[in-house]
Amino acid sequence: MLRYIGRRVLILIPTVWAISLITFIIIQLPPGDYLTTVQAKLAAAGDQPLDAAELERLSERYGLGDPWYVQYWKWISNIVLHLDFGESFSYNRPVSDLLMERLPLTITLSILTLIFIWAISFPIGVYSALRQYSITDYAFTFFGYLGLAVPNFLIALVLMWIGLTYFGQSVGGLLSPEYRDAPWSLAKVGDLLAHLWIPIVIWGTAGTAGNIRVLRANLLDELRKPYVSAGRARGMKRNRLTIKYPVRAALNPFFSTIGWILPGLIAADAITSQVLNLNTTGPLLLNALMSQDMYLAGSILLISAVLVVIGTLISDLALAWLDPRVRLRY
């Protein structure tokens, strides 16, 4: 097992490097650069554009006049040697400071959302499979398709409207206006918990609906296999037989999807976070891409790539532990 993990960690290094290189090239593909975006915004606002001397000074300061491979080498070498992610052009601050402000909340919401997805989809998926074609199965199927079809940002808008119209509660952000600048207290913690469930439910809607459908289909397939009939014929109780064997085999998708669900939540639904006014990495990434802030956008995407590789390793190890049919070659 240690040899397998060591080999996967060694593979991680060139994989992340290749992803970072491709990401940096893609960010550089749109015409112009950060200064071009600034000039366009100033022109749209009717302000005086920057003169040539100021453009030259800013270009030299940010190294935008260098070839893309020189910019990439400066960026990736500083990360590897000094954990320095560079400076954000649009925020005029170190990227590491911006990430430290946004990542804790993003990671917390992502982990809680993942727990929510598993806690809701597991019992519903098992129940739907055991009660196939019942009224409740049809109801869960309907809501599952609805959760997959409706965009998260639309659900956020509907919840904001319901909260303001019927409950008089501010849904945007994680704190009510009167607590945003107030010192921490039990009342502020309670207000935070009252708002925390909203982004968790919105982010977890599509993942929950998808997991329900996958678990239901896998469990139905397992329940039709001969070993289940053989176990029932030998007198095993249905509930014990179902939980011990078919459900365990049907749980594989729960663990195999860690590699892409968690990084997707870390990147965060940018539009939904923008609607809910959440200080996560989603809006930060969206603004960085729109303004061609390459160091900030590249750093967020690089972190997501690392999480994909680590999440995939965790998924493989969890599957090997859960399912005896999975064997890892050391």
Helices and strands as residue ranges (DSSP letters): H 2-28, H 34-45, H 52-62, H 68-82, E 87-88, E 93-94, H 95-130, H 135-149, H 152-162, I 163-167, G 177-179, H 186-223, H 226-233, H 238-244, H 246-250, H 252-256, H 258-267, H 270-276, H 281-290, H 294-322
